[in-house]
Structures are given as structure tokens and as C-alpha cells.
Amino acid sequence: MKVIPRVMRVASVLLAYRLDELVDDAHLFRPLKLVRPFVSRPKVDVSQLSRGARLRLALTELGPIFVKAGQVLSTRRDLVPADIADELALLQDQVPPFPGSEARAIVESQLKAPVATLFAGFDENALASASIAQVHAATLHDGREVVVKVLRPGIDKRIERDIKLLHSLGELANRWHPNADKIRPLDVVAEVEKMLENELDLQREGASASLLRRNFVSGVDLYVPEVHWDLTSERVLTLERVHGVSCDDIAAIDAAGVDRKALAVKGVRVFYEQVFRDNFFHADAHPGNIWVDVERASEPRFIALDFGIMGSLPEADQYWLAQNFIALFERDYARIAQLHIDAGWMPGTVRVDELEAAVRTVCEPYFTRPLSQISLAELVVKLFQTARKFELVLQPQLILLQKTLLNIEGVGRMLDPEIDIWAVAHPVLKRILRERYSPRRTLREVRKRLPEWFHAAPQFPELIRDALRQTARGEQRQLVDPQALVQRREESVRQQRTLIAGLLGATLIICAVLIATLAPMRSFWFPALATVAGVISFAVGWRRR
């Protein structure tokens, strides 16, 4: 029953901002207009505001958790209209700070020592404050400056309560909203819940910062502050303090003499290196979290902050996505269509020629413009929207990547409005793929996995015998749906080819190792050729997955 007053509060705010009009097609909501004169009026005149602006202001008034929900919705451009997504992207997660004395008490409780023992100085005035945590400046005993991020007291219970409310609202929207099947409100709530769970563990954020710092250890293109692990726990995170200006502060960047064109190119390159070289990318790359080191005017670089939301892709998705980007750069629409099906992102029953025609319809209007005026991020969003008509279901990792691509391109064009994203991205991606899938790297991966394959190899004959027996006895369950039967048959053929290629590869490599071990001086060419053939066989099997 406690949730009812909060639901009423939410309903009154939505009515005050005339957001019932967003679902006016649902006849159930039309009587709500009769209630509108009795709810409190907003501080601004909403009659002159767009629907996106009204939704943004309403979410801000409802509080931090609803702001988080709006931020997640702003990333779902495959589901939310562009005008609403643009407004929601402006939501800022800023709330009044809690007392510094409470922050001090939390630090002492978590780190099991007085603040005076831990730090030479600790400023109780917060540097920044958000709904989940706030940041305080401090100084170590050796004189180094740090920042201490502290979770808000009682935030766990508040988030649990608000998530229950969001679930209730999501269920209502899922039942009554006319476009619930497209917006998928329960999926959005699940994304908010997962994001908040991750942000409540500051030790996890510290681990993300540490990995990103290791990936860019030179610090030439991107600098990541160092984590002080001895002063970090699940509710307290201590990082090296860094200094810079926000990447959207063009006046300060120009005043420092930084080459903005070189900086914009570097930003695009850093993004592709994070995604396709390291498979670990900063997924909240808005200007507040991406600074510019203005002290290095001759060698400009970015500074990354706030590592609560990071992304990575399954290895297969990473490969297929990279190939899609290459095909897009080269305007190979047939390959884009085939790659979507080969990746398993949509059913194998989709007609490739129809999908190719749909992709061409989206892309061709863009290529009539100069390349410097083409928005790669906008084109990718439209491609995903088109593919959804062919039953494409985007995974959360791809949605995060889509959001990050929008952010990075926005930063690049803000620094250099004439930047040719295509000319910068294409050679960088081709270089990364050339290095990532080179024969030397493949052999290194094979050598790393040899012990696993040797351990599993004796089980292969038994597994094959069991599978053949089940097939002969008719023990495998048959599907009634003819389309499902076709898909099952295709999948079975693909699995058989993969298994045969894997067995052949394992046999060749085992033979090569045995000959090289038992008679190392008598024959060199056969073990070498057998190893190469085994690697090729494994590669063929992997590509046919």
C-alpha cells in the first residue's frame, strides 16, 4: 500500500506537465484530462514546450531515480522518437550534497581508520554531488592530491524502493501503452536496475578504471586516473585527482592553444581502439566525463572520468560488428545484410535481397552528401531501426555501443565541425582488425588453448557416438513448426561442420605434437604443415559457428 501515494505523486506530476498527451491514443487515459485542473501547476509554462522538454522537466522534478530512467531511455533511439531522446540526453544527475561529516563517518567506517590517519587533509565540502554518490577532495600524507567518492547513506534502501515503483509503472505502461511492444518498458526498467546495481559497487568502478588505465598505459591519447586500492572499498573509491576542462568548453580549449582538429581525430581513434582493440569501452562518454588536458597543447589528450558504466561485447558480436562497419564504409549493402544473418542477430528465414534493399534505402540518401557531413552515429541508429522490422533484437551491449558512438561523434564534431568521421575511422578499424586477426595472433591463441583441447580431445569420440545413437533411436525431440524445422536442420548442419573441422584440427595438431616430441630431429616439415592445417581447420570451424 505504501506505493500508492508515490504512484499518485508520479501521476500528478505527469498530468501537470501534460504528459498524458503522449498516450492520448489509449482511450483509458483520456478521462485524466478532467483531473488536470486540480493538480499543482509547474514552475514553467509548459504550453510552449515540446513533449521531450516536458518529459525531461517532469523526470527532473520526480527525482534522481527517474532521472536515471530518463538517461537510459535517451540511449534507446531504436525505441524512442528522436526529439524525445535528444531532450532526455540533456538530463543531469545533480542533487544537493549530504553533510560532509556523514561522508567522513562513512569513509572511517569503510576503511577502518580515522580520516586523519588515512589522509593528510580531507575537505568536507563536496566537489560534486549526484544521486548515488558525491566526491570530496583530499590529500595523501606524501602530498599527492586525490578525490574520494562516497556512496550516499541509505541509498540502497531508497533505490530498492524506487525500483519497485518503476516496476509497477512499467507493468502499467506495458499493459496500457499503445506502443508498449516497441518501447518495452519492462526491459527499460531492467536496464535501469542493472545500471544502478553496478553503480552501487565502487570497488567494481575502481576495477574498471584500473583496466582502462592499463589499456592506455602510455597516457598519450587518453589519461585515466590511478586507483588507490588501499583507500577503496565497496562504498568508498579513492582516485588520483586530475585537472582539465570539459571537452565542450571550446573557449578554454582555444585559449590554451590546443589543436582541436588533432584532438577530434584522436577522440575517434580512441573510441575504436577501446571497442575493437581492447573490447572495453567507456559507455558514459558525455562532456562531463571527458575532459581535455589543456597543459599539453602540443600533444593534446583526453582525460576520462566516472567509470560506473562500462561496456564490452561478446567476441563473436565484436567480430560481426567490425565487419559490418567495414562493409558500411565500403557501401557493400549485400554484405551488411548477409552479416546480420550470419551473426545470428535475426532469423535465417529473412530474405537477404529484401534486407539488402532496406539497407540501401537507408544508406543511399546519406551518401549524396559530402562525407564530412555524414553522421555515422545517426546512420547506425537508422540501420538498427530498419533491421528491427526484420525481427532484429538488439542486445544491451550493442545499445550501449550505439549510445557511446553518438556521444563520441558529438564530441568530435563539437571540437571540429568539419571532421570527416569516415576518413578517420575506416583506416583505424582496418588496422585494428588486421592486427587482431593476424596469423601471429591466431597462433598465439592456439598455443594458449592447446592444453584445453588436449584435455577435451579424448571425449570427442564418445560424444559423437552418443549423438549418433540418439539420432538412430529417434530420441531427439522434433519440432512441429516447419520454419523451426528448417532452422534446426541448418543449425545441425552448421554444428556438424564445426565438429568435423574441430576434430580434424585437433587430430592434426596432436599428430604434429607427437611427431615433434618423439622424433624431433627426423621430420620438421610434417609437424609444421600439420600444425598449420590444424589451425586452418579450427579457423574454418569457428567461422561456421
Secondary structure as UniProt FT lines:
FT   HELIX           3..16
FT   TURN            17..18
FT   HELIX           19..23
FT   TURN            24..25
FT   HELIX           27..34
FT   HELIX           36..38
FT   HELIX           46..48
FT   HELIX           51..62
FT   HELIX           64..75
FT   TURN            77..79
FT   HELIX           82..88
FT   TURN            89..90
FT   HELIX           100..111
FT   HELIX           115..118
FT   STRAND          121..129
FT   STRAND          133..139
FT   TURN            141..142
FT   STRAND          145..151
FT   TURN            153..154
FT   HELIX           155..176
FT   TURN            178..179
FT   HELIX           180..183
FT   HELIX           185..199
FT   HELIX           202..215
FT   TURN            216..218
FT   STRAND          222..223
FT   HELIX           229..231
FT   STRAND          236..240
FT   STRAND          245..246
FT   TURN            247..248
FT   HELIX           250..255
FT   TURN            256..257
FT   HELIX           260..272
FT   HELIX           273..278
FT   STRAND          281..282
FT   TURN            287..289
FT   STRAND          290..292
FT   TURN            294..295
FT   STRAND          302..304
FT   STRAND          310..311
FT   HELIX           315..329
FT   TURN            330..331
FT   HELIX           333..342
FT   TURN            343..344
FT   TURN            348..349
FT   HELIX           352..363
FT   TURN            364..365
FT   HELIX           366..368
FT   HELIX           371..373
FT   HELIX           376..388
FT   TURN            389..391
FT   HELIX           396..415
FT   TURN            417..418
FT   HELIX           421..436
FT   HELIX           439..456
FT   HELIX           457..459
FT   HELIX           460..473
FT   HELIX           482..518
FT   TURN            520..522
FT   HELIX           525..543
//
